[in-house]
């Protein structure tokens, strides 16, 4: 048995008798360890690339014929305040449109939802209804202008006299007047005993007799 036959016999089992040729049955051994990574191959040539042309802000889309294309009817302007503007000059056919509620109640252009969840077009309200076939009740409008002043009504009845007010405080005493000149001294004589007596001028006063 040469070396090659010996190696082959190590990989197969020999089944057979003395008169039958041996049958070789494969015997699977354990998987060997992974060999080392080979060297990196050479870099291939640069491809032709994709040549694109279109208007500024044009959005790329697949044209269905194996190419990426652009159109002046489908553009995006990132400088439009506040978050940019996507312009589609044509029909839009979405399944639904979801509007994000804004934190303001005015100042946005187009269709939008304000901070109170009302749908608006610019600053005008769009009336909606949850009942098919009927219009919804709109929100209360702004207060109208003040009307003209009406004619003056008739004079009312005179009311009852109110109660007398409190007496005010006494004012301060005025200054004493100037003393006049002294007049002549006159003495009267009075006869106290006679009620019918008359008064006469005299130097003394007669009280009469009290008893």
C-alpha positions as CSV (number, residue, x, y, z in Angstrom):
1,X,0.0,0.0,0.0
2,X,1.5,3.3,-1.1
3,X,1.1,6.6,0.7
4,X,-1.7,7.8,-1.5
5,X,-3.8,4.6,-0.8
6,X,-3.1,5.0,2.9
7,X,-4.4,8.5,2.9
8,X,-7.5,7.4,1.0
9,X,-8.1,4.6,3.5
10,X,-8.0,7.0,6.4
11,X,-10.9,8.9,4.8
12,X,-13.1,5.8,4.2
13,X,-14.3,2.7,6.0
14,X,-13.6,-0.7,4.3
15,X,-16.6,-3.0,4.4
16,X,-16.4,-6.5,2.7
17,X,-15.2,-10.1,3.1
18,X,-12.2,-11.9,1.9
19,X,-13.7,-12.6,-1.5
20,X,-15.6,-9.4,-2.2
21,X,-14.0,-6.1,-3.3
22,X,-13.9,-3.5,-0.5
23,X,-16.6,-0.8,-0.4
24,X,-15.5,2.7,0.5
25,X,-18.0,4.7,2.7
26,X,-17.2,8.4,3.2
27,X,-16.4,9.4,6.8
28,X,-16.9,13.1,7.6
29,X,-14.3,14.6,9.8
30,X,-14.5,17.8,11.9
31,X,-14.5,21.1,10.0
32,X,-11.1,22.7,10.0
33,X,-10.4,26.3,11.1
34,X,-11.0,29.2,8.8
35,X,-8.0,30.2,6.8
36,X,-6.5,33.7,6.8
37,X,-8.1,36.5,4.8
38,X,-6.5,36.9,1.4
39,X,-5.0,40.2,0.2
40,X,-7.3,42.9,-1.0
41,X,-7.8,42.9,-4.8
42,X,-7.1,45.9,-7.0
43,X,-9.6,48.8,-7.1
44,X,-11.7,48.6,-10.2
45,X,-12.1,51.5,-12.6
46,X,-14.4,54.4,-11.7
47,X,-17.9,54.1,-13.2
48,X,-19.4,56.6,-15.6
49,X,-21.6,58.1,-12.7
50,X,-25.0,59.7,-13.0
51,X,-25.3,62.9,-14.9
52,X,-28.3,65.0,-13.6
53,X,-29.6,68.4,-14.6
54,X,-32.7,70.3,-13.7
55,X,-34.0,73.5,-12.1
56,X,-32.7,74.6,-8.7
57,X,-34.5,72.6,-5.9
58,X,-35.7,69.9,-8.2
59,X,-36.6,66.7,-6.4
60,X,-35.1,63.4,-7.8
61,X,-37.5,60.6,-8.7
62,X,-37.3,57.2,-10.6
63,X,-38.9,57.5,-14.0
64,X,-39.7,53.8,-14.3
65,X,-37.3,53.3,-17.2
66,X,-34.1,52.7,-15.2
67,X,-33.2,56.3,-14.8
68,X,-33.4,59.0,-12.1
69,X,-34.9,62.2,-13.3
70,X,-36.1,65.7,-12.2
71,X,-39.0,68.0,-13.2
72,X,-39.6,71.7,-12.9
73,X,-43.1,70.8,-11.6
74,X,-41.7,69.1,-8.5
75,X,-39.4,71.2,-6.4
76,X,-38.4,72.0,-2.9
77,X,-37.3,75.3,-1.4
78,X,-35.5,74.9,1.9
79,X,-35.3,78.7,2.4
80,X,-39.1,79.3,2.6
81,X,-40.0,80.2,6.2
82,X,-40.5,78.6,8.6
83,X,-39.6,75.0,7.4
84,X,-39.3,75.1,3.6
85,X,-41.9,74.5,0.9
86,X,-42.5,71.5,-1.4
87,X,-44.1,72.7,-4.7
88,X,-46.1,70.3,-6.9
89,X,-47.6,71.9,-10.0
90,X,-50.0,69.1,-10.6
91,X,-52.4,66.7,-8.9
92,X,-51.6,65.1,-5.6
93,X,-53.3,61.7,-4.9
94,X,-52.6,60.7,-1.3
95,X,-54.6,58.2,0.8
96,X,-54.9,60.8,3.6
97,X,-53.2,64.1,4.7
98,X,-52.2,64.6,8.3
99,X,-51.8,68.2,9.5
100,X,-49.6,69.0,12.5
101,X,-51.3,71.3,14.9
102,X,-49.5,74.6,15.1
103,X,-48.9,76.6,18.3
104,X,-50.5,79.8,16.8
105,X,-53.9,81.0,15.7
106,X,-52.9,83.3,12.8
107,X,-50.1,84.1,10.5
108,X,-49.7,80.9,8.3
109,X,-50.5,80.8,4.6
110,X,-52.4,77.9,3.1
111,X,-54.5,75.1,4.7
112,X,-53.4,74.4,8.3
113,X,-54.6,73.5,11.8
114,X,-54.3,76.1,14.5
115,X,-53.6,75.8,18.2
116,X,-57.3,75.2,18.9
117,X,-57.5,72.4,16.3
118,X,-59.5,74.5,13.9
119,X,-58.8,74.0,10.2
120,X,-58.0,77.3,8.4
121,X,-57.2,78.6,5.0
122,X,-54.8,81.5,5.6
123,X,-56.5,83.2,8.6
124,X,-60.1,82.2,7.6
125,X,-61.9,79.3,9.3
126,X,-63.0,76.2,7.3
127,X,-66.3,74.8,8.6
128,X,-66.4,71.0,9.0
129,X,-69.1,68.6,10.1
130,X,-69.0,65.1,11.6
131,X,-72.6,64.4,10.4
132,X,-73.0,63.3,6.7
133,X,-75.2,65.6,4.7
134,X,-75.4,68.4,7.2
135,X,-73.3,71.5,7.6
136,X,-71.4,71.9,10.9
137,X,-72.0,74.8,13.3
138,X,-69.3,77.4,12.8
139,X,-67.4,79.0,15.6
140,X,-68.6,82.4,16.9
141,X,-67.5,85.2,14.6
142,X,-65.9,88.4,15.6
143,X,-67.9,91.1,17.4
144,X,-69.6,93.4,15.0
145,X,-69.2,97.2,15.0
146,X,-71.0,99.3,17.7
147,X,-74.5,100.5,16.5
148,X,-75.6,104.1,16.3
149,X,-76.7,105.8,19.5
150,X,-80.5,105.8,19.9
151,X,-82.8,108.8,20.5
152,X,-82.9,110.3,24.0
153,X,-85.8,108.7,26.0
154,X,-88.5,110.8,28.0
155,X,-87.6,112.5,31.2
156,X,-88.4,110.2,34.2
157,X,-90.5,111.1,37.2
158,X,-89.0,113.3,39.9
159,X,-87.9,111.2,42.8
160,X,-88.9,111.7,46.4
161,X,-87.1,114.3,48.5
162,X,-84.2,112.8,50.2
163,X,-83.6,113.0,54.0
164,X,-82.2,116.2,55.5
165,X,-78.5,116.1,55.8
166,X,-76.6,116.5,59.0
167,X,-76.2,120.0,60.5
168,X,-72.7,121.2,59.8
169,X,-70.3,122.2,62.6
170,X,-70.6,125.7,64.2
171,X,-68.2,128.1,62.6
172,X,-65.6,130.0,64.7
173,X,-66.7,133.0,66.8
174,X,-66.1,136.3,65.0
175,X,-63.9,139.0,66.4
176,X,-65.3,141.4,69.1
177,X,-66.4,144.7,67.7
178,X,-65.0,148.1,68.6
179,X,-66.2,149.5,72.0
180,X,-68.5,152.5,71.4
181,X,-68.3,155.8,73.3
182,X,-69.5,156.1,76.9
183,X,-73.0,157.7,77.2
184,X,-74.3,160.0,80.0
185,X,-75.1,158.4,83.4
186,X,-78.8,158.4,84.2
187,X,-80.3,157.4,87.6
188,X,-83.9,156.4,88.1
189,X,-86.1,156.7,91.2
190,X,-88.4,153.8,91.6
191,X,-91.2,153.7,94.1
192,X,-91.4,150.0,94.9
193,X,-94.5,150.4,97.1
194,X,-96.8,151.6,94.3
195,X,-97.1,149.5,91.2
196,X,-98.7,152.4,89.4
197,X,-95.9,154.8,90.2
198,X,-94.0,156.2,87.4
199,X,-90.3,156.4,86.7
200,X,-88.7,159.7,87.3
201,X,-85.2,160.9,87.0
202,X,-83.4,161.2,90.3
203,X,-80.2,160.6,92.1
204,X,-81.3,157.6,94.2
205,X,-83.3,154.4,94.0
206,X,-86.1,153.9,96.5
207,X,-86.8,150.3,97.1
208,X,-89.8,151.1,99.2
209,X,-91.0,149.2,102.2
210,X,-90.9,145.5,101.6
211,X,-93.3,145.0,104.6
